[in-house]
Amino acid sequence: MNKPTGYVCAAASDSHKTVYELLPPELQNLVSDVPRGSRLHTVGRLDCDTSGLLLITNDGIFSNKIAAEKNVQKTYRATLAAPVSPEQQNTYISRAAAGLTLPPEKKYGEQSALPATLSFNTPCSCDITVQEGKFHEVRRIFRALGNEVTDLVRIAIGSLKLPQDIKPGMWREMTTAEKVSLYSHPQDC
């Protein structure tokens, strides 16, 4: 799914629409009206203000492999509030590559982040690849670097890239080749 902003990755919410509401009714019924081991669920989460690639499955083994293992990297495109000069870009890149201490947010205190890879597209746009999925990790990484994220889109999970033909709010089934690629190329994940 190409998750739009404004939707949460939860089965139900009093304050936001859920990503499952974007699915056809026959799939929406697989969220809560079936035994626990067969229910549809998201593979990891994207917060309400983050858009992009979201996997939805009823396969718990697949979900745990992708969400829990640190060798499956996630890549995001971050739009930054303040432009970053070429000199600052090098500093951002080296500091993120060394791992950072994430500032506290909500119920989470300071946390250590594993090394992240940054690649700047423009002074205000950066692709960042992380190995974990800590709470608001990407936003907190940029906050630790002295900047703020104004827009965040997940563009890849491991070797699986967000297809350009899937517009926000749309979804399709993964091909067998896409699913296998997530397991077959650990050096790319």
Steps between C-alpha positions, in 0.01 A plus 500: 500500500603856443380634835381861490548733795206532738455123542616283789627142496244371752193279474283777647539863601269761651695792357641392161414288202680166486698360207257209490221736393689535170453128430189347340233373744592132455853576622382736775314200645836321540617760754282396793238248388738202474711293742808679631756306290318589176439871554640766272754724668760753399866402486634761737334839513509840340375781719207716396726769352717258298404367158637239264568130474303291748472122493179335619485124551344214693834311504652541846833340408544738205396796715747417779783444255452840339405706806724350766826412331758775482634380165190621315564868453237765443563803278315828535499827309506784751420861421683723746391830652840667462725467194825312558814641338745261329736530797217427745390207282838335554465552875145357499618198298797421726308555826211279386746231381655491847163452672329771702331546833136569426334774705209399724151500355170423672548195724843420354811643662832542326584197285800396296439458128698262285696659214286650223591584141412843359500614139400858420286571193481876559588723797152427643448139384684197625461123467577321825534126555459362851545151641245522778151627553515700821219741581526799262858393434559698180345817640707462818821442301453831320407670825830370647673654196334836567226493238133407472318275254201667334402207275597132519435226243616139531631414154644151559504202732810293427513443126129579455446853370176696504361450147453830315165387360341457843360839596430595866212295636541226238627148557575178317614149585872434513632276229671177599824644363468807724439289809789267418732796435457616858650168615741428214729800510605564860785724377234727343272497803 
